[in-house]
Amino acid sequence: MTLLWIIIGIIVIGAVILVIIGLRMPQAADPLESRLVEFAESGKPATLEQIELSQPFVERILYPIARKLGELAVRFTPQNAIQDISVKLERAGSPAGIDPTMFFAFRICGLGLGGLFIFLSRVAPKDSFLVSRGLIFAIATSIFGFYLPDLLLSSTITRRQKAIRRAMPDALDLLTICVEAGLGFDAAMSKVYEKWDNELGRAFGRVIKEIQLGKLRREALRDMSDRLGIAEMTSFIAAVIQSEQLGVSMANVLRIQSDQMRVKRRQMAEEEAHKAPIKMLLPMAMLIFPSICIVLMTPAILTIARSGVFSFGK
């Protein structure tokens, strides 16, 4: 049992380390530069070693090790797989600033949990359960650790796309109002970026920044459509580009697209409502119905038992 608690503790510590690395938010400035500014303001002379040691343990040790592991994995990974992961990370909104290198590092760490079980099964006492079941635990944890980043990434993509779909009708309404008020389409997108701090607003803000850097508007919009991977956004971008090329009124196009998006959002809500009873079957069958049966039938069973109905004559 002591060895079992040690194993559980090691797994928990490893999971906490992975969560800390994965949820590390990207900083606006270089941490080393910020440390230099701090030491410069304090007026105390400091060496580069002191500045390096003043950084957090995650920034100084764990993050570089994970990145090295990811770089090693990237070397042996096909280019198509790397591009596929890059597209998924873009569609997920680059959570916590994770790049393909860190993603593959998480996979290697997941496989390392399986290697840890194999090592413990080798050094465990002969009467320990790990001797006979260590390989099974190693295979199970390796598969789980390898595919867990993919599952989390897919869940993040789905959640982000749902949030964008819900926000699209309101964003198109604001675009329509701004265009009808006399603003250009670029200025209307800037208003959406200024008013709403959500995934769709940040996507429009990135388009505005790319246009300011010299990219054509239709190319920036197509890139946004590819990054989001939403069919509704693809059709909207195609309609905007076509109206720009043919000289059609942008306000009419935006109004029609807004109405269509609102209808689709209502249909999505109805679809989720129809799915709710099916999703409720499992918790009702496993949790609610047994509890109701226990509450209702226990007094009757106790009454029958006390009445001696089931007791046969002497």
Phi, psi and omega in degrees: 000325178297317178295323178297317179293325177297317179297315179298320178297319179295318180295319180296317179297318178297319179295320178297320179297317179296319180295320180297317179292317183291325182268008179293114184284141178293135182274150182290329181238165178293127182298325179293322178293321178295323176295319178299320178296319179298314180292327178292322179289328179289338179080007180262135177291138182220144177271168179295328179294320179295320178294321180294319180289340180283349179286158179298158182297323180294316180292327189270327187241301190292315183296315176297323179295315179298321179294322178296319177297319178295320178296323177294321179289324180296327180298327183256012181257135177301149182296327179296321179294321179295317178295322179296318178294322178298318179295318179296319178295323176296317180291334176278356180084021182050064184298129178056024178069025182284134176249174180304327179298313179291327179298314178290333174294322176297322178296318179296320177297323176296319175293330179296332176296322176295319176297327178295319178294322178296317179296317180293327178292335179281324183264355181287155176299160184294331181271006180280151180289341180290337181296321182265335184245006182297320180294323179295314178298322181296315180295317182296313181291327178294314179296316180296314180292330180286320184265351180298316177301322178296317180295317178295321179293317178297321178296320178295320179297314180298316180295319180292318180294324176296319179296322179291319179298321179292329184272346185297315180301316180293322178294320179292327175298316178295320176299318180296315180297317181294318180293319178293334178282352176113358179281155173283170183294323178296317178295326178294319176296325176296323177295320177298318180294324181285323188278325188240127176258071177225185184296319181291320178298319178293327177295317176294324177296323177293322177299316180299317180294321178294322177295320178295333178277357174114359179282144177296148184296318181294325178290319178296321179292320177296320178296321176297319178298319178293322181292323183280322179068036181246131183296321180296319178292324178297316179293323178295314180296320178297320179293320179295315180295320180293320178295325178292321181286325183267352180080021179284151179300124181292326181295318178295318179297315180296322179294317179295317179295323178297317178297318179296319179295324179292321177296318179294323178294321176295320178295321177297320178296319178295322178297316178296324179293323178289332179283338186301314180299323179293320179292336181278348184296315184296308177296328177292318182288326185268334188240310189282310182298316176300322179294318178296318179297320179295316182294321184278323188267339182298313178300321179295320180295318179295321179295317180294322180294322180286332181286346178079022179296320183273000178270124180277153183300154180289000000 
